[in-house]
Amino acid sequence: MRVLRWLLVWGLAAASGVVAIENGPDPDPCFTYRPGRGLRLGSTGATVGGFTNVKIETTNETVEFAVDGVNVFLIYEVNSWLHAVGELQVKDVFTADEISSGSQNLAVDARRLFAEVALPSGPRIRAGTFLTPVGYWNLILAPPLTWTTEAPLVIEESLFQATTSGLMAKGAVPALGETLGYAIFTQFFAPLENDPELVPADYTAGLQLEYGSEANWKVGGTYELTKLGTRWSQLSGLHFFWRGERGEALCELLYEEGREGRTSQWGGYAQGVVDVGRRFHLVGRYEHFDPASDDPPVDLFTLGGVFKPFSFVVVKMEYRIVSDVASSTSEGFFSSFSTLF
């Protein structure tokens, strides 16, 4: 049944695409490739692209090299009001440490698969599996688009699912000289991702509001209600983003309560980036995470540098300090090479 649902989503998009092509000009046989923006398949409206990420970790526990992932996506612009997106994710392609090497944990998942319709003078309706609109980081989590090799701990600990399988209505309206964006979303499909550690919710319902200027600053809040089994949990979040000529700042705070078998847990981070010239940036981040488990609260400090020789290539190196040596969070050097293609 799950496969049939996604075949239906793609079938509707493909059928609309066939009609658009048959009623329009003949497809252009010439392909256009732009590094970082993918391969455009003539005038069919389809673009193929993706990204890769290679990591090296040097901690007190071990030294590890990993081809962390290869993601390939297809963007299909059927017409001005309908498009579809699919993303295939290959995780843990190859890992090597002091003990072993290989691809024992290799996994292939359909990370995103959705169709989106733009209503006349109204919101865009998205159906399928898409990134959950919680906070700021989760919507830019592709390694070439982030400033550090390691994500903030409050994101890694998955207080919420990274993707939602269901429906979303998203739009924006003018407000007091700026823009007020909104996203209303709900999950009622089984997720596509085949992760044995993922315990998907039965149902979710959420709302995100975001106010500000897309180019310079924005402040937002998120509320999500989740049903798992017979229990409901609540997630609340706040985020702030600012960008100037020579840097940017990002803050997020998440709080969760009511998950089965857990008390409340919360965490947040504040991150700053400074452009020091010659395509080099300095990054600093402070984090705090108070888990629901018996583990004590932990503070993390990350200092690093990012080099962007091209707009689609990112080289990162950072050192992470952990306040509690008994924490399960690793302290040490982390570096990565990421590229969009």
Short mmCIF file of the C-alpha atoms (twelve columns), coordinates in Angstrom:
data_MODEL
# 
_entry.id   MODEL 
# 
loop_
_atom_site.group_PDB 
_atom_site.id 
_atom_site.type_symbol 
_atom_site.label_atom_id 
_atom_site.label_alt_id 
_atom_site.label_comp_id 
_atom_site.label_asym_id 
_atom_site.label_seq_id 
_atom_site.Cartn_x 
_atom_site.Cartn_y 
_atom_site.Cartn_z 
_atom_site.pdbx_PDB_model_num 
ATOM 1   C CA . MET A 1   0.000  0.000  0.000   1 
ATOM 2   C CA . ARG A 2   2.854  2.406  0.783   1 
ATOM 3   C CA . VAL A 3   4.402  1.848  -2.652  1 
ATOM 4   C CA . LEU A 4   1.019  2.351  -4.318  1 
ATOM 5   C CA . ARG A 5   0.585  5.707  -2.576  1 
ATOM 6   C CA . TRP A 6   3.883  7.054  -3.932  1 
ATOM 7   C CA . LEU A 7   3.277  5.597  -7.385  1 
ATOM 8   C CA . LEU A 8   0.016  7.517  -7.397  1 
ATOM 9   C CA . VAL A 9   1.768  10.784 -6.454  1 
ATOM 10  C CA . TRP A 10  4.355  10.377 -9.190  1 
ATOM 11  C CA . GLY A 11  1.787  9.086  -11.657 1 
ATOM 12  C CA . LEU A 12  -0.284 12.247 -11.332 1 
ATOM 13  C CA . ALA A 13  2.788  14.405 -11.828 1 
ATOM 14  C CA . ALA A 14  4.000  12.365 -14.793 1 
ATOM 15  C CA . ALA A 15  0.584  12.396 -16.448 1 
ATOM 16  C CA . SER A 16  0.411  16.162 -16.137 1 
ATOM 17  C CA . GLY A 17  3.926  16.379 -17.564 1 
ATOM 18  C CA . VAL A 18  2.976  14.326 -20.617 1 
ATOM 19  C CA . VAL A 19  0.032  16.635 -21.312 1 
ATOM 20  C CA . ALA A 20  2.247  19.713 -20.882 1 
ATOM 21  C CA . ILE A 21  4.880  18.377 -23.289 1 
ATOM 22  C CA . GLU A 22  2.358  17.215 -25.896 1 
ATOM 23  C CA . ASN A 23  0.612  20.591 -25.892 1 
ATOM 24  C CA . GLY A 24  3.855  22.578 -25.884 1 
ATOM 25  C CA . PRO A 25  6.921  22.838 -28.145 1 
ATOM 26  C CA . ASP A 26  9.028  19.829 -29.003 1 
ATOM 27  C CA . PRO A 27  11.575 19.007 -26.294 1 
ATOM 28  C CA . ASP A 28  15.005 20.496 -26.797 1 
ATOM 29  C CA . PRO A 29  17.475 17.600 -27.257 1 
ATOM 30  C CA . CYS A 30  20.323 19.685 -25.793 1 
ATOM 31  C CA . PHE A 31  21.116 19.057 -22.145 1 
ATOM 32  C CA . THR A 32  22.405 21.895 -19.972 1 
ATOM 33  C CA . TYR A 33  24.684 21.220 -17.012 1 
ATOM 34  C CA . ARG A 34  25.688 23.824 -14.441 1 
ATOM 35  C CA . PRO A 35  27.917 22.694 -11.534 1 
ATOM 36  C CA . GLY A 36  25.944 22.881 -8.325  1 
ATOM 37  C CA . ARG A 37  22.622 23.264 -10.149 1 
ATOM 38  C CA . GLY A 38  22.369 19.908 -11.868 1 
ATOM 39  C CA . LEU A 39  21.711 18.628 -15.356 1 
ATOM 40  C CA . ARG A 40  18.672 20.132 -17.060 1 
ATOM 41  C CA . LEU A 41  17.126 17.673 -19.522 1 
ATOM 42  C CA . GLY A 42  16.341 19.983 -22.415 1 
ATOM 43  C CA . SER A 43  12.893 21.556 -22.272 1 
ATOM 44  C CA . THR A 44  11.282 18.559 -20.569 1 
ATOM 45  C CA . GLY A 45  11.219 20.462 -17.273 1 
ATOM 46  C CA . ALA A 46  13.340 17.812 -15.511 1 
ATOM 47  C CA . THR A 47  16.603 18.492 -13.670 1 
ATOM 48  C CA . VAL A 48  18.897 15.854 -12.150 1 
ATOM 49  C CA . GLY A 49  21.377 16.849 -9.427  1 
ATOM 50  C CA . GLY A 50  22.570 15.958 -5.965  1 
ATOM 51  C CA . PHE A 51  25.454 16.155 -3.514  1 
ATOM 52  C CA . THR A 52  28.158 14.059 -1.879  1 
ATOM 53  C CA . ASN A 53  29.822 14.250 1.520   1 
ATOM 54  C CA . VAL A 54  33.118 12.761 2.753   1 
ATOM 55  C CA . LYS A 55  34.029 12.944 6.472   1 
ATOM 56  C CA . ILE A 56  37.072 12.382 8.684   1 
ATOM 57  C CA . GLU A 57  36.665 12.216 12.471  1 
ATOM 58  C CA . THR A 58  39.523 12.184 14.980  1 
ATOM 59  C CA . THR A 59  38.249 11.743 18.530  1 
ATOM 60  C CA . ASN A 60  39.408 10.166 21.781  1 
ATOM 61  C CA . GLU A 61  37.634 7.001  20.713  1 
ATOM 62  C CA . THR A 62  38.896 6.455  17.169  1 
ATOM 63  C CA . VAL A 63  39.914 7.867  13.804  1 
ATOM 64  C CA . GLU A 64  37.325 7.279  11.112  1 
ATOM 65  C CA . PHE A 65  37.087 8.036  7.407   1 
ATOM 66  C CA . ALA A 66  33.686 7.818  5.753   1 
ATOM 67  C CA . VAL A 67  32.064 8.399  2.411   1 
ATOM 68  C CA . ASP A 68  29.114 9.621  4.404   1 
ATOM 69  C CA . GLY A 69  26.529 9.780  1.678   1 
ATOM 70  C CA . VAL A 70  25.529 10.340 -1.926  1 
ATOM 71  C CA . ASN A 71  22.172 12.000 -2.576  1 
ATOM 72  C CA . VAL A 72  20.610 12.208 -6.041  1 
ATOM 73  C CA . PHE A 73  17.466 14.177 -6.715  1 
ATOM 74  C CA . LEU A 74  15.096 14.721 -9.617  1 
ATOM 75  C CA . ILE A 75  13.171 17.977 -9.897  1 
ATOM 76  C CA . TYR A 76  10.365 17.874 -12.421 1 
ATOM 77  C CA . GLU A 77  8.851  21.258 -13.317 1 
ATOM 78  C CA . VAL A 78  5.693  20.136 -15.063 1 
ATOM 79  C CA . ASN A 79  4.386  23.672 -15.570 1 
ATOM 80  C CA . SER A 80  4.049  26.942 -13.653 1 
ATOM 81  C CA . TRP A 81  1.704  25.448 -11.060 1 
ATOM 82  C CA . LEU A 82  2.828  21.831 -10.662 1 
ATOM 83  C CA . HIS A 83  6.182  20.269 -9.894  1 
ATOM 84  C CA . ALA A 84  7.509  17.088 -8.274  1 
ATOM 85  C CA . VAL A 85  10.691 16.274 -6.353  1 
ATOM 86  C CA . GLY A 86  12.335 12.939 -5.625  1 
ATOM 87  C CA . GLU A 87  15.520 12.361 -3.624  1 
ATOM 88  C CA . LEU A 88  17.406 9.074  -3.339  1 
ATOM 89  C CA . GLN A 89  19.837 8.837  -0.426  1 
ATOM 90  C CA . VAL A 90  22.715 6.340  -0.186  1 
ATOM 91  C CA . LYS A 91  24.099 6.405  3.368   1 
ATOM 92  C CA . ASP A 92  27.362 5.036  4.801   1 
ATOM 93  C CA . VAL A 93  28.768 4.170  1.376   1 
ATOM 94  C CA . PHE A 94  32.176 3.339  2.854   1 
ATOM 95  C CA . THR A 95  33.699 3.632  6.334   1 
ATOM 96  C CA . ALA A 96  37.169 2.815  7.641   1 
ATOM 97  C CA . ASP A 97  38.594 3.042  11.151  1 
ATOM 98  C CA . GLU A 98  41.388 1.449  13.159  1 
ATOM 99  C CA . ILE A 99  39.506 -1.847 13.404  1 
ATOM 100 C CA . SER A 100 37.571 -2.412 10.188  1 
ATOM 101 C CA . SER A 101 36.621 -1.000 6.801   1 
ATOM 102 C CA . GLY A 102 33.911 -1.541 4.230   1 
ATOM 103 C CA . SER A 103 30.264 -0.768 3.621   1 
ATOM 104 C CA . GLN A 104 28.586 -2.923 6.276   1 
ATOM 105 C CA . ASN A 105 26.039 -0.208 7.112   1 
ATOM 106 C CA . LEU A 106 25.223 0.726  3.525   1 
ATOM 107 C CA . ALA A 107 21.598 1.847  3.214   1 
ATOM 108 C CA . VAL A 108 19.541 3.184  0.305   1 
ATOM 109 C CA . ASP A 109 16.414 5.226  1.007   1 
ATOM 110 C CA . ALA A 110 13.963 7.434  -0.817  1 
ATOM 111 C CA . ARG A 111 14.402 10.481 1.390   1 
ATOM 112 C CA . ARG A 112 11.943 12.818 -0.341  1 
ATOM 113 C CA . LEU A 113 9.176  12.156 -2.830  1 
ATOM 114 C CA . PHE A 114 6.395  14.678 -3.268  1 
ATOM 115 C CA . ALA A 115 4.281  16.611 -5.728  1 
ATOM 116 C CA . GLU A 116 3.390  20.270 -5.161  1 
ATOM 117 C CA . VAL A 117 0.550  22.310 -6.612  1 
ATOM 118 C CA . ALA A 118 0.472  26.126 -6.501  1 
ATOM 119 C CA . LEU A 119 -3.096 27.324 -6.030  1 
ATOM 120 C CA . PRO A 120 -4.087 30.588 -7.769  1 
ATOM 121 C CA . SER A 121 -3.502 33.470 -5.321  1 
ATOM 122 C CA . GLY A 122 -3.188 30.951 -2.504  1 
ATOM 123 C CA . PRO A 123 -0.831 28.511 -0.769  1 
ATOM 124 C CA . ARG A 124 1.178  25.704 -2.322  1 
ATOM 125 C CA . ILE A 125 -0.146 22.239 -1.458  1 
ATOM 126 C CA . ARG A 126 2.474  19.518 -1.094  1 
ATOM 127 C CA . ALA A 127 1.674  15.777 -0.908  1 
ATOM 128 C CA . GLY A 128 4.210  13.034 -0.225  1 
ATOM 129 C CA . THR A 129 7.371  12.861 1.896   1 
ATOM 130 C CA . PHE A 130 9.074  16.214 2.517   1 
ATOM 131 C CA . LEU A 131 11.428 17.875 5.008   1 
ATOM 132 C CA . THR A 132 9.603  18.676 8.244   1 
ATOM 133 C CA . PRO A 133 9.267  22.466 8.610   1 
ATOM 134 C CA . VAL A 134 10.600 22.630 12.165  1 
ATOM 135 C CA . GLY A 135 13.143 25.335 12.912  1 
ATOM 136 C CA . TYR A 136 15.755 26.465 10.399  1 
ATOM 137 C CA . TRP A 137 18.527 23.841 10.247  1 
ATOM 138 C CA . ASN A 138 16.307 20.950 9.211   1 
ATOM 139 C CA . LEU A 139 15.350 22.720 5.985   1 
ATOM 140 C CA . ILE A 140 19.007 23.259 4.951   1 
ATOM 141 C CA . LEU A 141 20.509 20.038 6.312   1 
ATOM 142 C CA . ALA A 142 22.367 19.087 3.101   1 
ATOM 143 C CA . PRO A 143 26.102 19.188 4.038   1 
ATOM 144 C CA . PRO A 144 27.090 21.611 1.215   1 
ATOM 145 C CA . LEU A 145 24.595 24.138 2.624   1 
ATOM 146 C CA . THR A 146 25.636 24.033 6.302   1 
ATOM 147 C CA . TRP A 147 28.659 25.584 8.034   1 
ATOM 148 C CA . THR A 148 29.813 22.647 10.189  1 
ATOM 149 C CA . THR A 149 30.545 18.970 9.619   1 
ATOM 150 C CA . GLU A 150 28.512 17.972 12.672  1 
ATOM 151 C CA . ALA A 151 24.936 19.136 13.093  1 
ATOM 152 C CA . PRO A 152 23.875 20.690 16.428  1 
ATOM 153 C CA . LEU A 153 23.174 18.039 19.047  1 
ATOM 154 C CA . VAL A 154 19.547 19.092 19.429  1 
ATOM 155 C CA . ILE A 155 19.089 18.271 15.724  1 
ATOM 156 C CA . GLU A 156 21.059 15.010 15.864  1 
ATOM 157 C CA . GLU A 157 19.026 13.762 18.829  1 
ATOM 158 C CA . SER A 158 15.867 13.866 16.687  1 
ATOM 159 C CA . LEU A 159 13.354 15.550 18.931  1 
ATOM 160 C CA . PHE A 160 11.300 15.410 15.742  1 
ATOM 161 C CA . GLN A 161 11.362 13.374 12.525  1 
ATOM 162 C CA . ALA A 162 13.476 14.946 9.784   1 
ATOM 163 C CA . THR A 163 10.804 14.163 7.196   1 
ATOM 164 C CA . THR A 164 7.017  14.160 7.217   1 
ATOM 165 C CA . SER A 165 4.848  11.889 5.058   1 
ATOM 166 C CA . GLY A 166 1.522  13.518 4.417   1 
ATOM 167 C CA . LEU A 167 0.253  16.946 3.369   1 
ATOM 168 C CA . MET A 168 1.497  20.502 3.771   1 
ATOM 169 C CA . ALA A 169 0.045  23.892 2.865   1 
ATOM 170 C CA . LYS A 170 2.694  26.601 2.604   1 
ATOM 171 C CA . GLY A 171 2.462  30.278 1.699   1 
ATOM 172 C CA . ALA A 172 3.304  33.867 2.642   1 
ATOM 173 C CA . VAL A 173 1.455  37.157 3.020   1 
ATOM 174 C CA . PRO A 174 2.681  40.781 3.397   1 
ATOM 175 C CA . ALA A 175 2.688  42.047 6.981   1 
ATOM 176 C CA . LEU A 176 3.935  45.395 8.342   1 
ATOM 177 C CA . GLY A 177 6.356  45.917 5.490   1 
ATOM 178 C CA . GLU A 178 7.859  42.419 5.692   1 
ATOM 179 C CA . THR A 179 6.624  38.909 4.931   1 
ATOM 180 C CA . LEU A 180 4.775  36.470 7.177   1 
ATOM 181 C CA . GLY A 181 5.285  32.908 6.012   1 
ATOM 182 C CA . TYR A 182 3.319  29.903 7.211   1 
ATOM 183 C CA . ALA A 183 3.382  26.135 6.861   1 
ATOM 184 C CA . ILE A 184 0.610  23.819 8.079   1 
ATOM 185 C CA . PHE A 185 1.528  20.140 7.904   1 
ATOM 186 C CA . THR A 186 0.280  16.729 8.941   1 
ATOM 187 C CA . GLN A 187 1.529  13.142 8.677   1 
ATOM 188 C CA . PHE A 188 -0.678 10.128 8.093   1 
ATOM 189 C CA . PHE A 189 1.426  8.015  5.674   1 
ATOM 190 C CA . ALA A 190 4.147  5.568  6.675   1 
ATOM 191 C CA . PRO A 191 7.578  7.161  6.018   1 
ATOM 192 C CA . LEU A 192 9.606  6.042  3.015   1 
ATOM 193 C CA . GLU A 193 12.893 5.995  4.910   1 
ATOM 194 C CA . ASN A 194 13.939 2.458  5.882   1 
ATOM 195 C CA . ASP A 195 15.829 3.182  9.105   1 
ATOM 196 C CA . PRO A 196 15.695 0.491  11.836  1 
ATOM 197 C CA . GLU A 197 16.334 3.173  14.484  1 
ATOM 198 C CA . LEU A 198 13.422 5.303  13.268  1 
ATOM 199 C CA . VAL A 199 10.197 4.944  15.234  1 
ATOM 200 C CA . PRO A 200 7.716  6.812  13.044  1 
ATOM 201 C CA . ALA A 201 4.752  8.617  14.520  1 
ATOM 202 C CA . ASP A 202 1.258  7.457  13.706  1 
ATOM 203 C CA . TYR A 203 0.023  11.005 13.152  1 
ATOM 204 C CA . THR A 204 1.434  14.502 13.441  1 
ATOM 205 C CA . ALA A 205 -0.010 17.977 13.044  1 
ATOM 206 C CA . GLY A 206 2.071  21.124 13.067  1 
ATOM 207 C CA . LEU A 207 2.282  24.817 12.309  1 
ATOM 208 C CA . GLN A 208 5.295  27.002 11.551  1 
ATOM 209 C CA . LEU A 209 5.172  30.799 11.334  1 
ATOM 210 C CA . GLU A 210 8.115  32.881 10.126  1 
ATOM 211 C CA . TYR A 211 8.317  36.671 9.899   1 
ATOM 212 C CA . GLY A 212 10.975 38.843 8.312   1 
ATOM 213 C CA . SER A 213 12.962 39.406 5.135   1 
ATOM 214 C CA . GLU A 214 14.035 36.367 3.120   1 
ATOM 215 C CA . ALA A 215 17.420 37.896 2.293   1 
ATOM 216 C CA . ASN A 216 18.426 39.502 5.609   1 
ATOM 217 C CA . TRP A 217 16.615 38.270 8.705   1 
ATOM 218 C CA . LYS A 218 13.744 36.156 9.955   1 
ATOM 219 C CA . VAL A 219 12.287 35.003 13.255  1 
ATOM 220 C CA . GLY A 220 9.972  32.045 13.569  1 
ATOM 221 C CA . GLY A 221 8.208  29.562 15.778  1 
ATOM 222 C CA . THR A 222 7.002  25.986 15.375  1 
ATOM 223 C CA . TYR A 223 4.495  23.806 17.216  1 
ATOM 224 C CA . GLU A 224 4.033  20.105 16.465  1 
ATOM 225 C CA . LEU A 225 1.668  17.597 18.046  1 
ATOM 226 C CA . THR A 226 2.608  13.920 17.598  1 
ATOM 227 C CA . LYS A 227 0.704  10.697 18.275  1 
ATOM 228 C CA . LEU A 228 2.691  7.515  18.822  1 
ATOM 229 C CA . GLY A 229 0.675  4.542  19.987  1 
ATOM 230 C CA . THR A 230 -1.753 5.851  22.589  1 
ATOM 231 C CA . ARG A 231 0.373  8.786  23.689  1 
ATOM 232 C CA . TRP A 232 0.615  12.356 22.416  1 
ATOM 233 C CA . SER A 233 3.733  14.505 22.648  1 
ATOM 234 C CA . GLN A 234 4.300  18.192 21.998  1 
ATOM 235 C CA . LEU A 235 7.249  19.973 20.416  1 
ATOM 236 C CA . SER A 236 7.742  23.741 20.548  1 
ATOM 237 C CA . GLY A 237 10.522 25.655 18.850  1 
ATOM 238 C CA . LEU A 238 11.869 29.144 18.204  1 
ATOM 239 C CA . HIS A 239 14.498 30.219 15.680  1 
ATOM 240 C CA . PHE A 240 16.208 33.414 14.566  1 
ATOM 241 C CA . PHE A 241 18.385 34.054 11.502  1 
ATOM 242 C CA . TRP A 242 20.315 37.169 10.462  1 
ATOM 243 C CA . ARG A 243 22.660 37.759 7.519   1 
ATOM 244 C CA . GLY A 244 24.916 40.773 6.954   1 
ATOM 245 C CA . GLU A 245 27.559 41.677 4.382   1 
ATOM 246 C CA . ARG A 246 30.352 39.817 6.185   1 
ATOM 247 C CA . GLY A 247 28.612 37.171 8.248   1 
ATOM 248 C CA . GLU A 248 25.489 35.630 9.684   1 
ATOM 249 C CA . ALA A 249 23.984 34.403 12.948  1 
ATOM 250 C CA . LEU A 250 21.583 31.545 13.659  1 
ATOM 251 C CA . CYS A 251 19.848 30.492 16.889  1 
ATOM 252 C CA . GLU A 252 17.382 27.690 17.610  1 
ATOM 253 C CA . LEU A 253 15.625 26.443 20.731  1 
ATOM 254 C CA . LEU A 254 13.526 23.239 20.904  1 
ATOM 255 C CA . TYR A 255 11.476 21.831 23.780  1 
ATOM 256 C CA . GLU A 256 9.643  18.501 23.827  1 
ATOM 257 C CA . GLU A 257 7.367  16.897 26.403  1 
ATOM 258 C CA . GLY A 258 5.054  13.921 26.623  1 
ATOM 259 C CA . ARG A 259 6.915  11.333 24.545  1 
ATOM 260 C CA . GLU A 260 6.225  7.813  25.797  1 
ATOM 261 C CA . GLY A 261 8.757  6.624  28.349  1 
ATOM 262 C CA . ARG A 262 10.381 10.056 28.655  1 
ATOM 263 C CA . THR A 263 10.080 13.252 30.590  1 
ATOM 264 C CA . SER A 264 10.627 16.597 28.925  1 
ATOM 265 C CA . GLN A 265 13.849 17.392 27.089  1 
ATOM 266 C CA . TRP A 266 15.151 20.544 25.482  1 
ATOM 267 C CA . GLY A 267 18.149 22.064 23.786  1 
ATOM 268 C CA . GLY A 268 19.376 24.901 21.667  1 
ATOM 269 C CA . TYR A 269 22.347 26.529 20.012  1 
ATOM 270 C CA . ALA A 270 23.726 29.872 18.880  1 
ATOM 271 C CA . GLN A 271 26.019 29.949 15.845  1 
ATOM 272 C CA . GLY A 272 27.974 32.772 14.231  1 
ATOM 273 C CA . VAL A 273 29.821 32.918 10.897  1 
ATOM 274 C CA . VAL A 274 32.326 35.590 9.824   1 
ATOM 275 C CA . ASP A 275 33.659 36.058 6.288   1 
ATOM 276 C CA . VAL A 276 37.400 36.760 6.620   1 
ATOM 277 C CA . GLY A 277 38.054 36.950 2.875   1 
ATOM 278 C CA . ARG A 278 39.549 34.786 0.150   1 
ATOM 279 C CA . ARG A 279 36.522 32.457 0.346   1 
ATOM 280 C CA . PHE A 280 37.360 31.550 3.940   1 
ATOM 281 C CA . HIS A 281 34.941 31.755 6.877   1 
ATOM 282 C CA . LEU A 282 35.299 31.322 10.636  1 
ATOM 283 C CA . VAL A 283 32.530 29.524 12.523  1 
ATOM 284 C CA . GLY A 284 31.699 29.363 16.219  1 
ATOM 285 C CA . ARG A 285 28.801 27.643 17.972  1 
ATOM 286 C CA . TYR A 286 27.647 27.135 21.541  1 
ATOM 287 C CA . GLU A 287 25.114 24.391 22.342  1 
ATOM 288 C CA . HIS A 288 23.227 23.137 25.368  1 
ATOM 289 C CA . PHE A 289 21.249 19.914 25.498  1 
ATOM 290 C CA . ASP A 290 19.281 18.563 28.454  1 
ATOM 291 C CA . PRO A 291 18.121 15.026 27.538  1 
ATOM 292 C CA . ALA A 292 15.149 13.185 28.967  1 
ATOM 293 C CA . SER A 293 17.374 10.233 29.865  1 
ATOM 294 C CA . ASP A 294 19.486 9.906  33.014  1 
ATOM 295 C CA . ASP A 295 22.442 11.475 31.208  1 
ATOM 296 C CA . PRO A 296 23.387 14.890 32.615  1 
ATOM 297 C CA . PRO A 297 22.959 18.102 30.597  1 
ATOM 298 C CA . VAL A 298 25.850 18.783 28.243  1 
ATOM 299 C CA . ASP A 299 27.397 21.951 26.827  1 
ATOM 300 C CA . LEU A 300 29.267 21.923 23.531  1 
ATOM 301 C CA . PHE A 301 31.594 24.455 21.949  1 
ATOM 302 C CA . THR A 302 32.532 24.218 18.271  1 
ATOM 303 C CA . LEU A 303 35.228 26.319 16.578  1 
ATOM 304 C CA . GLY A 304 36.109 25.866 12.935  1 
ATOM 305 C CA . GLY A 305 36.879 27.172 9.488   1 
ATOM 306 C CA . VAL A 306 35.159 26.755 6.130   1 
ATOM 307 C CA . PHE A 307 36.758 27.169 2.711   1 
ATOM 308 C CA . LYS A 308 34.600 27.564 -0.402  1 
ATOM 309 C CA . PRO A 309 36.862 27.447 -3.489  1 
ATOM 310 C CA . PHE A 310 33.695 27.382 -5.615  1 
ATOM 311 C CA . SER A 311 30.064 28.067 -4.788  1 
ATOM 312 C CA . PHE A 312 29.315 24.334 -5.065  1 
ATOM 313 C CA . VAL A 313 32.341 22.978 -3.138  1 
ATOM 314 C CA . VAL A 314 32.741 23.255 0.653   1 
ATOM 315 C CA . VAL A 315 35.695 22.141 2.801   1 
ATOM 316 C CA . LYS A 316 35.169 22.244 6.591   1 
ATOM 317 C CA . MET A 317 37.340 21.634 9.633   1 
ATOM 318 C CA . GLU A 318 36.317 22.103 13.243  1 
ATOM 319 C CA . TYR A 319 37.095 21.123 16.807  1 
ATOM 320 C CA . ARG A 320 34.283 20.282 19.225  1 
ATOM 321 C CA . ILE A 321 34.675 20.582 22.995  1 
ATOM 322 C CA . VAL A 322 32.284 18.702 25.285  1 
ATOM 323 C CA . SER A 323 31.753 19.911 28.873  1 
ATOM 324 C CA . ASP A 324 31.156 16.440 30.349  1 
ATOM 325 C CA . VAL A 325 33.816 13.851 29.546  1 
ATOM 326 C CA . ALA A 326 31.370 11.106 30.505  1 
ATOM 327 C CA . SER A 327 28.944 12.226 27.800  1 
ATOM 328 C CA . SER A 328 28.240 9.921  24.866  1 
ATOM 329 C CA . THR A 329 28.901 12.885 22.549  1 
ATOM 330 C CA . SER A 330 32.381 12.715 21.026  1 
ATOM 331 C CA . GLU A 331 34.976 15.457 21.408  1 
ATOM 332 C CA . GLY A 332 37.674 16.030 18.798  1 
ATOM 333 C CA . PHE A 333 38.420 17.129 15.230  1 
ATOM 334 C CA . PHE A 334 35.844 16.785 12.468  1 
ATOM 335 C CA . SER A 335 36.382 17.632 8.808   1 
ATOM 336 C CA . SER A 336 34.479 17.114 5.581   1 
ATOM 337 C CA . PHE A 337 34.479 17.699 1.854   1 
ATOM 338 C CA . SER A 338 31.065 18.331 0.279   1 
ATOM 339 C CA . THR A 339 30.027 19.169 -3.224  1 
ATOM 340 C CA . LEU A 340 26.817 19.862 -5.105  1 
ATOM 341 C CA . PHE A 341 26.602 18.441 -8.611  1 
# 
